[in-house]
Amino acid sequence: MNFRTFNDLRTKENSRIQENKLFRSAAPEYGTEDDFIQLKNFQLNTIIDFRDEHEKKILLQEKFNEQFHRQSAAMNVANFFDHEEIKRIGLNNDNIDVYYKNIYRVLPTHFHAQYQILANALNEGQTFLFHCSAGKDRTGFAAYLILSALGVHQDDIMKDYLRSNDAALALYESRKNERSNLPTDQLPKETIQRLFGVQAEYLDTAIQSIQENYKGSERYLSEILQADIHAIRQHYLI
């Protein structure tokens, strides 16, 4: 599920993030019953879902939503779990990076309302999971915003972001063998890793977009997303 917490991270002031308050993942309804039990044990206040409707499997979602409260913060970006979508866009090893950087360039500028839902949960000190389909791009940028608000060093934020690469092949295999329209043999391993992994330059593109348009992450968080940075740190740091 490309699932993880921020339990091991520290801020620039060496504060620790409270354990088991903030979680990120790929689409959680693809988990096992044991995964769902673990999620229930975390006593989540809510789950924030960045996927658009066309990315969701209705029956899976309905079963999951019977057990958990989930908020939609839908963003319409490409669904790379659908091989027809990959072919329609014409993605290949030569243009993947350009395509992803174009997505990351607009994440800070085109989806204020969606990321304000995230900021509101942080302002209230909620215990929550946030996710998209693969848990790496929309979710990766959300994690950048959270960790920036908490005062984590940018190098450590990047290390956490790149951990999604560890799950890329396993994520592809698990979804391919379940209910997705993924090819079984058309994609070479390198392409799978590129499609379902991340590159530092992708997140750097979003950070540059924030700097160019909003003069920095703190201003973006506080003025555009209405994040109360002081309250957020009070809620989540120890």
Summary of the structure (lengths in Angstrom):
residues: 238
radius of gyration: 17.1
end to end distance: 27.7
largest distance: 50.0
contacts: 737
relative contact order: 0.19
helix: 55%
strand: 10%
